[in-house]
Amino acid sequence: MDDARYQELVQKDLAHWVHPQYHKADHQAPLMVDHAEGVYLYATDGNRYLDGLSGLWNAAVGHGRPELAQAASDAIQRNTFTNSYVSFTNEAAIELAAKVIDLSYDNMQGVYFTNSGSESNETNFKAARFYWTCKGKPEKNKIISRVEGYHGNTLAAMSATGMSVFYPGFRPTVAEIFPATTPGATPTGGGRIDSGNINIDNIVAAIEQEGADTVAAVIAEPVQGAGGVYPPPPDYFAQLRDVCDRYEVLLIADEVITGFGRTGKWFALEHFDVQPDMVSLAKAITSAYIPMGATLWSKEIHETITGTDPSVKFMHAYTNSGHPVAAAVALRNLQIFEDENLVENAAARGDQLLSGLQRLDENPHVGNVRGLGFMCGFDFLQDPETDTAFPVEAKMGAKFLGAIKRRGLISRVRNDAFVLAPPLISTAEQVDDILTIVEDSVREITAEV
Ligand SMILES: Cc1ncc(COP(=O)(O)O)c(C=O)c1O
């Protein structure tokens, strides 16, 4: 695309389109992808970029797969749409529900289809309330989350999101849905491990303060993703499971990022031998070829919600829930996962990526190298010895994104935390390319400090 056409499009974009997390000032020279294939994006600036975050953690099987185009085309031609409201159904969504249950935790039984991660969390919040209402405890209606957790941006999902940067202009949050903060601390500690985000005592204190008889559920990402990739200590989720059981509170695993192989297991709490009560899914269920999400419920929750008197219906609905085309694409996508052993590949490539990143520890301004499976991160630090951050004006994260982009890699930062989650199809050679770019870019920007 020539520059005149690019400029014309950007002006039109600025004139009308309000993007997610928007301010015009940040959108003067957006990257425009012309086409994409495998792990690579080919931009209108003439450059090829390795997609270091799989789109937004979702393009698991990589870009431009003809099998998925074919699956979508076949499904559209067969039956573009029939609704999934009660008394209508379709073959693809039936098979998908059974497939996802088969792949997930042994205690899972029920599926509700959504269109996004935010909707999956909304659905689980409502389902948790519905469950307790069925149990004769409608006053158990609060949802407790964690600081630095990200759960989406509809009003309830935003309220659960423990990053205060998302609230200004949109208050009030939903009062009954909130992150458990460390007493005396602000909700956002800047995305650092010590900010209280992975602190079991915060959850216990919040449940006790509210009274367990008012709490429906705790929601947690197995690995905090958008917050900066924070895997938990190995015993954290077993403890959280015990806390939830002790206080009779449901455990919602927000696996919108970690679901479907990202951590080297199909679902991330398998790492810790823990079964949640509810799971929120989206992203890799279709590898981003078409929007779709899902929630999974344990046998106990599924049977309670569906076992009511016929006069008590689960009156929750989305027009596109169980969309036959999205479901057909999801089924074909999961077939690719199995045919190409992508979960095993995520584990192997994740080990390679993490051990490569650990070499950066030698740099005096890199610390907290971390990861689980094929999602990794590290922090730029002024002084790793004391875990001291750079002043905000240093803009280390933004500088680093510029440095990797010049070398052909795209990913994201949260403040000074850099995160990577490449497509699950990545080869060993492509991971080496990522590591070379990251090492060279770290050297460049830390040399200027
Ligand atoms: C853990 C988690 N939950 C929920 C969401 C929200 O998903 P969506 O943007 O599809 O609404 C995200 C998005 O990144 C996420 O990472």
The ligand as a Gaussian input file, in Angstrom:
#p B3LYP/6-31G(d) Opt

LIG

0 1
 C       -8.216000     -13.294000      31.496000
 C       -9.142000     -12.491000      30.626000
 N      -10.444000     -12.456000      30.909000
 C      -11.326000     -11.777000      30.158000
 C      -10.898000     -11.076000      29.053000
 C      -11.886000     -10.302000      28.246000
 O      -12.044000     -10.896000      27.008000
 P      -12.730000     -10.069000      25.795000
 O      -11.759000      -8.975000      25.469000
 O      -12.865000     -11.101000      24.739000
 O      -14.015000      -9.561000      26.286000
 C       -9.546000     -11.082000      28.712000
 C       -9.056000     -10.347000      27.529000
 O       -7.882000     -10.212000      27.301000
 C       -8.645000     -11.793000      29.523000
 O       -7.340000     -11.807000      29.263000

